Amino acid sequence: MPNLAELSTFLQTILETEYFPSEERGTIYISSVRPIRRMGFALDPWPTLPSWLEHEDLDAIFLHRPQQLDRDTVPPTRGVLYAGAPFDERLTIGFVPRMAEVLGLRGRSPMADKSGRPLGMVGDLPKPVTTAEWRRLVMDMYGGVDEVWENNVQSIRKVAIVNQITPTLVQEAANRGAQAFLTPILRESAQASCRANNMAAFSTGIKRAEHWGLRTLAGMIRERWAGVRTAIFEDRGQ
């Protein structure tokens, strides 16, 4: 079974944390030498987290935002890992290789540079889809859709998947042939650019994107270590 240090190294590798400022990378929040047989995943601490750890018999937990966690309430020998910006950019919506695999994107390439790292990607779907079909696909993956700007787009073959939306990013996506833009939140400032470029735009909502990231991370850890079992806390009201 892995230990917390080995899990931390694995996270750093799959999230490419070396491209992020040191203060944003995340690492071990509470140390432990306990072998990891069962691992939990959650976005934020909540009042009954300590009892959940014990009820699920967890050896460690990944928290996206652990800052409000009272360390003294964590049961002894349980470890805590965390990651901030790398989790957002590499496991929710953006330049997310696993997402490209799930969608079957072809000819995937990065877009939207931020301090030397991509914020998103552009790629071709396996076959053209209607806006209704693309919306259903996104809903199936993320459990819902927050907002849609269809802009009379009839067929979608190339999509831009980016961690944020701005007029400049919409224009870049259009210049690269995309007919649809997927992001966590749609901003009114980008609406005119979407209309001008005949770009359909879809948002999942931040929490849906983050929960997809948790599920994906848990799956990747199970793939890496067959003996590790996982539990995900997905209280949408947390």
Stockholm file with secondary structure:
# STOCKHOLM 1.0

chainA/1-238         MPNLAELSTFLQTILETEYFPSEERGTIYISSVRPIRRMGFALDPWPTLPSWLEHEDLDAIFLHRPQQLDRDTVPPTRGVLYAGAPFDERLTIGFVPRMAEVLGLRGRSPMADKSGRPLGMVGDLPKPVTTAEWRRLVMDMYGGVDEVWENNVQSIRKVAIVNQITPTLVQEAANRGAQAFLTPILRESAQASCRANNMAAFSTGIKRAEHWGLRTLAGMIRERWAGVRTAIFEDRGQ
#=GR chainA/1-238 SS CCCHHHHHHHHHHHTTGGGSCGGGSCCEEECCCSCCSEEEEESSCCTTHHHHHHHTTCSEEEESCCTTCCGGGSCTTCEEEECSHHHHHHHTSSSCHHHHHHHTCEEEEEEEEETTEEEEEEEEEEEEECHHHHHHHHHHHHSCCSEEECTTCCCEEEEEEESSCCHHHHHHHHHTTCSEEEESSCCGGGHHHHHHTTCEEEECCHHHHHHHHHHHHHHHHHHHCTTCEEEECCCTTC
#=GC SS_cons         CCCHHHHHHHHHHHTTGGGSCGGGSCCEEECCCSCCSEEEEESSCCTTHHHHHHHTTCSEEEESCCTTCCGGGSCTTCEEEECSHHHHHHHTSSSCHHHHHHHTCEEEEEEEEETTEEEEEEEEEEEEECHHHHHHHHHHHHSCCSEEECTTCCCEEEEEEESSCCHHHHHHHHHTTCSEEEESSCCGGGHHHHHHTTCEEEECCHHHHHHHHHHHHHHHHHHHCTTCEEEECCCTTC
//
